[in-house]
Amino acid sequence: MRDKKRVTPYAVFAEVFLIVFCLFIIIPFLWMLTTTLRSPLKAFQLPPGLIPLSFDFSSYQLVFKKVNFNIFIVNSIKISVIVTACQLVVSSLAAYAFSKIDFRGKTLVFYLFLSSMMIPGAVVTIPQFVFMSKLHLVNTHMALILPGLFTAMGIFLIRQNMLSIPMSFNDAGYIDGASHLRCYFSIVLPMAKPSVVVSGVLTFIGVWNDFGGPLIFINSSRLFTLPLGLVSLRGQFGSGNQSSVIAGVLLATIAPIVFYVFGQKYLIEGATLGGIKG
């Protein structure tokens, strides 16, 4: 017979605490969802209820009717996908060079990359704006894409994972006549997939939720991303129809949630990669 797992008071307390903690997180989202499914007049009824008596989807219809919400979604998807894809290519290639190739000054250059993480983003905002204005890229999506093509955090995370891959795999590839690029694509990159996925998820969510960059560089409403679109949505409805504003917020959270769900199995593994080897 199998030994029954002993239930301790600590385990019971931990499970109860986690259940209560999850409820505190989930209930606000459920309230937001049910609020958007009520009519605007009943959206903020007292006492608030989690289950609407009747379903009204007019709030979602007004979101697309009042503003070009579909354009905001397309713009956010475009910028987020391009920045994430380009950043993963640049970061993974740089991480491979710092972890698998010996060259003079490698350690110094890597520490210079890491030092850029200590510079607040607000410090480089004015130089970036001046640089983009000189290139005539202000009020274009390129002003948001170009600064996001590089991230020291992504290089650091992927490099730490690649350092844990034995060099013997590369040596075997070199013996078979493979170049550095072939070893990168065929050997190292597939084995470093957890860190690449984690970096991609963090980058996508960060770009998707970015408000400061579009606020500074974008002036035309047709180029707005979702964070700016939500502000304009609130300006359209004011305080008279907050259920439509909440509906827009919920629509804006769909893509990050989907992206997170598909990459969640790598997140816990990838989050601990930075402490494996320095």
Secondary structure as the mmCIF struct_conf table of DSSP 4:
data_model
#
loop_
_struct_conf.conf_type_id
_struct_conf.id
_struct_conf.beg_label_comp_id
_struct_conf.beg_label_asym_id
_struct_conf.beg_label_seq_id
_struct_conf.end_label_comp_id
_struct_conf.end_label_asym_id
_struct_conf.end_label_seq_id
HELX_LH_PP_P HELX_LH_PP_P1 ARG A 2 THR A 8
HELX_RH_AL_P HELX_RH_AL_P1 PRO A 9 THR A 36
TURN_TY1_P TURN_TY1_P1 LEU A 37 LEU A 37
BEND BEND1 ARG A 38 ARG A 38
HELX_RH_3T_P HELX_RH_3T_P1 PRO A 40 LYS A 42
TURN_TY1_P TURN_TY1_P2 ALA A 43 PHE A 44
BEND BEND2 LEU A 46 PRO A 47
BEND BEND3 LEU A 50 ILE A 51
BEND BEND4 LEU A 53 SER A 54
HELX_RH_AL_P HELX_RH_AL_P2 SER A 58 LYS A 66
BEND BEND5 VAL A 67 VAL A 67
HELX_RH_AL_P HELX_RH_AL_P3 PHE A 69 LYS A 100
TURN_TY1_P TURN_TY1_P3 ARG A 104 GLY A 105
HELX_RH_AL_P HELX_RH_AL_P4 LYS A 106 SER A 115
HELX_RH_3T_P HELX_RH_3T_P2 SER A 116 MET A 118
BEND BEND6 ILE A 119 ILE A 119
HELX_RH_3T_P HELX_RH_3T_P3 GLY A 121 VAL A 124
HELX_RH_AL_P HELX_RH_AL_P5 THR A 125 LYS A 134
TURN_TY1_P TURN_TY1_P4 LEU A 135 HIS A 136
TURN_TY1_P TURN_TY1_P5 VAL A 138 ASN A 139
BEND BEND7 THR A 140 THR A 140
TURN_TY1_P TURN_TY1_P6 HIS A 141 HIS A 141
HELX_RH_AL_P HELX_RH_AL_P6 MET A 142 ILE A 145
HELX_RH_3T_P HELX_RH_3T_P4 LEU A 146 GLY A 148
BEND BEND8 LEU A 149 LEU A 149
HELX_RH_AL_P HELX_RH_AL_P7 ALA A 152 LEU A 163
TURN_TY1_P TURN_TY1_P7 SER A 164 SER A 164
BEND BEND9 ILE A 165 ILE A 165
HELX_RH_AL_P HELX_RH_AL_P8 MET A 167 ILE A 175
TURN_TY1_P TURN_TY1_P8 ASP A 176 GLY A 177
HELX_RH_AL_P HELX_RH_AL_P9 HIS A 180 CYS A 183
HELX_RH_PI_P HELX_RH_PI_P1 TYR A 184 VAL A 188
HELX_RH_AL_P HELX_RH_AL_P10 LEU A 189 MET A 191
TURN_TY1_P TURN_TY1_P9 ALA A 192 ALA A 192
HELX_RH_AL_P HELX_RH_AL_P11 LYS A 193 TRP A 208
TURN_TY1_P TURN_TY1_P10 ASN A 209 ASN A 209
HELX_RH_AL_P HELX_RH_AL_P12 GLY A 212 PHE A 217
HELX_RH_3T_P HELX_RH_3T_P5 SER A 221 LEU A 223
HELX_RH_AL_P HELX_RH_AL_P13 LEU A 226 PHE A 237
TURN_TY1_P TURN_TY1_P11 GLY A 238 SER A 239
BEND BEND10 GLY A 240 GLY A 240
HELX_RH_AL_P HELX_RH_AL_P14 GLN A 242 ALA A 252
TURN_TY1_P TURN_TY1_P12 THR A 253 THR A 253
HELX_RH_AL_P HELX_RH_AL_P15 ILE A 254 ALA A 271
TURN_TY1_P TURN_TY1_P13 THR A 272 THR A 272
HELX_RH_3T_P HELX_RH_3T_P6 LEU A 273 GLY A 275
TURN_TY1_P TURN_TY1_P14 ILE A 276 ILE A 276
#
